[in-house]
């Protein structure tokens, strides 16, 4: 599907369900952003959302309604995270490697801030949040390692990516804020178990792809050696 008036990152593949809709609204918004917003300060905005997430969770730890603020910060981070690379490509401002490094690093730090917030707001489920942090962190590491090996950045697994996970978290927060924490006894085991299965799949497919690339490299080297040998014999 074509994304009009918008240059999407060509290294991204295995795009999730909402990716094409996401790219369309990004294409509509990016040309109208004010000049003071650029790829660098939009990327660094995640540091602000991270600090606010931790501070607010500590200060308002006894109020379950704080989950509404958590949702707002997740939405703010989603917006700036979507805009930083898109505006850099739109304005041809460079900082591709800096953006790749800082964007993904701050994404992980923001994930840690969300889990810290849950430790304070929902301490009785802290062991689940620790497991979720470890699993999503491992998924991110797997994805980044494979991007370094293959040159392609995988956006999701089973058509589920970070945007879809954000949406699931927001819905869970709304349910907990409105109904109470009892629902988490059923939702968190399902969510954690599903993430673990996805991690197992990602590791399995990742090592398969790495082995395939190794064999292709060995075959190419062997072919080059044979060609050099043939030239010597002529």
C-alpha positions in Angstrom: 0.0 0.0 0.0 1.4 3.4 -1.0 1.9 6.1 1.6 1.3 9.4 -0.1 3.6 12.4 0.5 5.6 10.5 3.1 8.9 8.6 3.0 8.6 5.6 5.4 11.8 4.0 6.7 12.8 1.5 3.9 14.7 -0.7 6.4 11.5 -1.6 8.2 9.7 -4.9 7.3 7.2 -7.3 8.8 5.0 -4.4 9.5 2.1 -4.8 12.1 -1.6 -4.4 11.6 -1.9 -0.7 12.3 1.3 0.4 10.5 -0.3 1.6 7.2 -2.9 3.6 9.0 -0.2 5.0 11.2 1.9 6.1 8.2 -1.1 7.9 6.7 -1.7 10.1 9.7 2.0 10.8 10.0 2.0 11.8 6.4 -0.8 14.2 7.1 0.7 15.8 10.2 4.5 16.0 9.5 4.3 18.9 6.9 2.4 21.1 9.4 4.7 20.7 12.4 6.3 24.0 13.6 10.0 24.7 12.8 11.1 24.4 16.4 10.2 20.7 16.4 12.9 18.5 14.9 14.0 14.9 14.9 16.4 15.6 17.8 14.2 17.3 20.3 11.2 15.0 19.4 13.5 12.0 20.2 14.7 13.5 23.4 11.1 14.2 24.5 10.9 10.6 25.5 13.4 11.5 28.4 10.8 14.0 29.6 7.9 11.5 29.4 10.1 9.0 31.3 10.9 11.4 34.1 7.2 12.4 34.4 6.1 8.8 34.4 8.3 7.9 37.4 7.7 11.1 39.4 3.9 11.0 39.0 3.7 7.3 39.9 5.7 7.9 43.1 3.8 11.0 44.1 0.3 9.6 43.4 1.0 6.0 44.1 -2.1 5.6 46.3 -4.5 6.7 43.5 -5.5 4.1 40.9 -6.8 7.0 38.8 -3.1 7.8 38.1 -3.4 5.1 35.4 -5.2 7.8 33.3 -2.0 9.9 33.5 0.1 6.9 32.6 -2.1 6.5 29.5 -1.7 10.1 28.6 2.1 9.9 28.8 2.1 6.7 26.7 0.1 8.6 24.0 2.5 11.6 24.2 5.5 9.3 23.8 3.8 7.5 21.0 3.3 10.8 19.1 6.8 12.0 19.5 8.2 8.6 18.8 6.3 8.5 15.5 7.3 12.0 14.5 11.0 12.1 15.2 12.2 9.9 12.3 9.4 11.0 10.0 10.2 14.7 10.3 14.0 14.0 9.9 13.3 12.2 6.6 10.8 14.9 5.5 13.2 17.7 6.1 16.3 15.7 5.1 18.0 16.7 8.4 20.3 13.7 8.7 21.1 12.3 12.2 20.1 8.8 11.0 22.6 6.9 13.1 22.1 9.2 16.1 18.3 8.8 15.8 18.6 5.0 15.5 20.7 4.8 18.6 18.9 7.3 20.8 15.4 6.4 19.7 15.7 2.7 20.5 17.6 3.4 23.7 15.0 5.8 25.0 12.2 3.4 24.0 13.6 0.8 26.3 14.2 3.4 29.1 10.5 4.5 28.7 9.4 0.9 29.0 11.4 0.6 32.2 9.6 3.8 33.5 6.2 2.2 32.8 7.1 -0.9 34.7 8.5 1.3 37.6 5.1 3.1 37.6 3.3 -0.2 37.9 5.5 -1.3 40.7 4.3 1.7 42.7 0.6 1.7 41.5 0.0 -2.1 41.5 2.6 -3.6 43.8 0.7 -6.8 44.3 1.4 -7.7 40.6 5.0 -6.6 40.6 6.3 -10.1 39.7 4.3 -10.0 36.5 5.6 -6.6 35.6 9.2 -7.8 36.2 8.6 -10.7 33.9 7.0 -8.5 31.2 10.0 -6.1 31.4 12.5 -9.0 31.0 10.5 -10.5 28.0 9.9 -7.3 26.1 13.5 -6.2 26.8 14.7 -9.5 25.4 12.4 -9.1 22.3 13.9 -5.6 21.7 17.5 -7.0 22.0 16.6 -9.8 19.6 15.1 -7.4 17.1 18.1 -5.0 17.3 20.6 -7.8 16.9 18.8 -9.1 13.8 18.6 -5.6 12.4 22.4 -5.4 12.7 22.9 -8.8 11.0 20.4 -8.4 8.2 20.1 -4.7 7.7 16.3 -5.0 8.1 14.4 -3.8 11.1 11.5 -6.1 12.0 8.5 -4.1 13.2 6.5 -6.9 14.8 5.6 -10.5 15.2 2.3 -12.1 14.2 1.3 -8.6 12.9 1.7 -7.2 16.5 4.2 -4.4 17.1 4.9 -1.6 19.6 1.8 0.4 18.6 -0.5 -2.6 19.1 1.2 -3.3 22.5 0.7 0.3 23.5 -3.0 0.0 22.6 -3.4 -3.2 24.6 -1.7 -1.5 27.7 -3.9 1.6 27.4 -7.0 -0.6 27.2 -5.9 -2.6 30.3 -5.2 0.6 32.2 -8.7 1.9 31.4 -10.3 -1.3 32.5 -8.3 -1.3 35.8 -9.1 2.3 36.5 -12.8 1.8 35.8 -13.4 -1.7 37.2 -10.6 -2.4 39.6 -7.5 -4.6 39.8 -9.4 -7.9 40.1 -9.3 -8.2 36.3 -5.5 -8.3 36.3 -5.5 -11.7 37.9 -6.7 -13.1 34.6 -5.3 -10.6 32.1 -1.6 -10.5 33.2 -1.0 -14.3 33.1 -2.4 -14.4 29.6 -0.4 -11.3 28.5 2.8 -12.5 30.0 2.5 -16.0 28.7 1.7 -14.7 25.2 4.7 -12.5 25.2 6.9 -15.4 26.3 5.7 -17.5 23.4 6.4 -14.7 21.0 10.0 -14.3 22.5 10.6 -18.1 21.9 9.5 -17.7 18.3 11.6 -14.6 17.7 14.7 -16.3 19.1 14.1 -19.4 17.0 13.5 -17.5 13.8 16.4 -15.2 14.6 19.0 -17.9 14.9 17.6 -19.6 11.7 18.1 -16.3 9.8 21.6 -15.8 11.2 22.5 -19.4 10.2 21.1 -18.8 6.7 23.1 -15.6 6.3 26.2 -17.4 7.5 25.8 -20.2 4.9 25.2 -17.7 2.1 28.3 -15.8 3.1 30.4 -19.1 3.2 29.0 -20.1 -0.2 29.9 -16.7 -1.7 33.4 -16.9 -0.2 33.8 -20.4 -1.6 32.6 -19.3 -5.1 35.0 -16.3 -5.0 37.9 -18.6 -4.1 37.0 -21.0 -7.0 36.9 -18.1 -9.4 40.3 -16.8 -8.2 41.7 -20.3 -8.6 40.3 -20.6 -12.1 42.0 -17.3 -13.1 45.3 -18.6 -11.9 45.0 -21.7 -13.9 44.3 -19.8 -17.2 
